[in-house]
C-alpha cells in the first residue's frame, strides 16, 4: 500500500512539473478589437481578455502566417509556414482533404508524447478525408437562392456518408478528443464529435440563414439547425473537459479554436445591441464573455495556477462585416494598423497574443519583440525539456526566454502572407511586400517599410532603397530554399514554392 501511495505521489508531482496548456484561438478578431490593444480607437469592451493580459504578458508584434484562416491554423499547429505545403494561396475548401500530412508533428502530437491528455473543441478548417462515394460529390450541393428539398437519392447518400468515421481530422492529428463544427458557416451543418457527425443531416440549410453575414455555403444540415448555439456549445464542452481533466493526474492540453467573431455573426439574445456599435461588436463582446467562462472554470477547478494560457487569433478583422459603419462610430478594428483580413498589410496578420503563466510570467508585462504563431511548438518543446526532430517545427523559435523576462529577440525575421499568397517578409523593423498588399493576389508592386518609424505603412521606401530590397529578397529566397528558417538540417518543401512578385492568378491547391 505504501509503495502504491508513493507511486501515486510521484505521478502527481511529475504532472505538476508539466503545466497544463490552454490555447484559445479567436477567428477574424482584429488587433484593435481588443480594448487593451486599442485604448484610444477601440470602443468594444473586452474585460476578460484585458484581465488576462493584466495577469500575464501581452505581445504587440505577434503574427499569424497568413491573413486568412486555414494557412494560419496549419502553421500554428505544426510550427511550419503554410507556404511550404500545397496551400500556396486561399483556404482549404468545402469537402477538401486534410492539409496536415499524417506524419507531421503537431502541438497535440508533441505533448501526447509527454503524457498529456489532449482535446480540441471548436473550428478545425484544415480538411478531412471525407468518405464521399465516388462520383457523388454533386449530391452535397444546395442553393442559397431558394429552399429546395433534399431528394431521396441525396438523403440516402448523406446517410451513407455521415454514418461513417471521418478520418484525417483532429483525432488523427494529435488530439484524443474533438467536439465542434468543421467550419460554422459551411456544411455539414451539425456538430462533429471525435470522428462522427452528431446526427445525420437530412435537409438543406434554409435560405433565411444565408442572410446578414450568417452562413455562406449551402449544403446538408440537421433538421432545425440554427447558428446561435454553436459558440455556447463549444464553450460548454471546453469547461466540461477542464473540470474533468483537472481531477486527473496527467497534465492536459486544450486547444479551443473559437468559431467567433467570424461569420456567422450569430449573436445570442443576451448580447444583441450591447455594444451600441453593431452586430459584429456585439459578437466580440459575447466571445469575450465565453473566454471569461473558460478562465473562470480554470479557477474553479483549481488548475489555473499550473496552467499556461495562450490567447491569440488567426488573422485580422473581416472588412465585409460592417467596418465602415463601426469606424464611423469611432471603433477601428485594426487599431493603428493598415488593412484587414486578406491583406499583407499589418492589419491582415498582426494579431493579439497574450500569455499567462502564474508565478512564471510577470503580470502586466508588454513585450515588443517579433514573434510568430509558428513559435508555439518550439516553446512547448523547451518547456517539456525536449528537442524537436529536424523535420518538425522548421519555422519555430521558442519564446520561453521572453516569457521568463528576457529582452533579446528570439527571431530576426518572419513571413506572413496575404490571402493571395503575396509574402510580407520582416527583417527586424523592415518589411518587404512582394506584390499587391490587398486581397486578390499578385502584381508587380514592391513595397518596403520601416515599421519602427511607420507602423501605418504610409511611406513606401522601395524606390529609394533598392539595395535593401535586394538584400531582403535574397533572405526570402534562402528561407524558401533551405526548407526552414531555424537552425538544423535542410528540409524539402512539399511543393515548388511560388515566387513573387508575379502576374497571373494565384496557384490552386493540388
Steps between C-alpha positions, in 0.01 A plus 500: 500500500783740587667424166177576313456824695857605424450417132181707486680792669786475251259505204323801651827690548608426142166634375548818702839558336335499159255787464154451363462698178188678375526657156205725405495603134257770390376513141513829303559710813671827410812625678300805605188308607664425835477801728848470654652503150302802383412725796469816293309377195330188636141517623420134570528394866710183536541474879595131517772517235628823656514335841694208354752750358533670839584163653763405243698620198351685204698489176460796264691364196350150465395355164305222339659351188208612284222754481244219464392199701626157391864593431533673838361192679733269312802711589412539867431130554810382313757776553552509123405773255193400300660598170732202533188285457261473205298795635675775304198730515144513629347257749406134519174472307173324580537120511874521429752251637714549809781752454725375783693191393441193721867485605531873577557574871243740646460677833263226613727220381800650677338526840337157459852360489552651846195353666246777438132446450406701194165642392372745242168679489400743226585568137740270313505629138803295398316240295386144562531190287126494438379154389285645221392228256671529161310719258245618757650826629238691299231359733636727775428822311208720602372850421516838672232644273202282584405225740512161332420165657767231512422216263478139610827434316673785688369388837611143433851615410517730804398213726776285352758779533417627847458154653872436456811614684654810340879457502767766460364738764611600851488143637760400241719806551582495871173526693334237720163673480324739268170687505400785273404602149745462217411850373188659656387677182558194278342156483452259654277707726531287812749436777777247457617300801825310468468346148122500460232757432255546787190390313441448127419808289173452312425838339665805350562801722213748451561803280412738786821398678719634218407864554668773707846343540372161606576174313678523165503158330185289445501134585372220727363601841329345798129573521440828688873579515570857613821696534474683833560191721839418343726730706333420836514126421874491437551711811291255704717214377823685580381566856386140538837364393696739722296392801555134412869520413589705808398205718751266335871449550605564140553853368262612225512705182177664386495663157194723462477656153193718537242534224470870581491785424521356146178462306238381566449811713254301710453713811293358783217710643686595817765682291295658223543877502740494797785678322297778342729463199347213304455120487869424449596702808224325695651168390846606616351575842331159509828336395681677782236375743552139383875539557414628846302183567797281407737699721253487788474123464878475522489692827211298642670171409817593686705452182570866418819529704670228297350591162668686216225696321559636150253724322541611139315518165539370146499828302354849493139614507296425187427824308159376385332492844424873523842657552412843349195526726707412808774745408235770460405429863860527615604134508796397283540120493863518384594771748806688370567246226428515129279237336276216609452129449634380160777766492879489519468831685552470877126503567473169319736295716621693807283349771434516874727255683476465877667243727422440869701261717458570873822538703709475181397800291503843656144640494424801286804460275498642147750342260594673170706216351411342166333162544308266270229250586729236354712552813264307726624149423863587580380674815306194612804282426731717710253506788489119487878472481511336159631581154301495181616270222644670192181437301269672751451864596727620220390861554457495879711692752430457870359809671574356845795740553258790443242353737772483765570871460773502237522802272707362212328406172429130457468541122617771262265425212153369427271445202127567479292485183190653351206281402638494146838377624689830473781477758579769755850445637613654827869554569528689826297819455504465122209357304507402134179419308551336162174573323168671548444511879120491483275197446496355152843396427808583313638798316828666411498733799778491759458665837763573766420649840683572823238411759699658781431840342190420296272244664213613279695409182456837332851557354614249239881518498564238230592751229754681717652191665554243222793336683280425801237352272760274338638397838156402627409319177813291543405424860154383395649279230728338758206438735319330213785286366626390844158354581524658843579828678641340815845339540511135399522262208359637176149381420289467187185699440197293403464684169690749291442824690359774282723808473374857505443759360334336201208547270212258468253320720599350835595132494223260600558214737576164348 
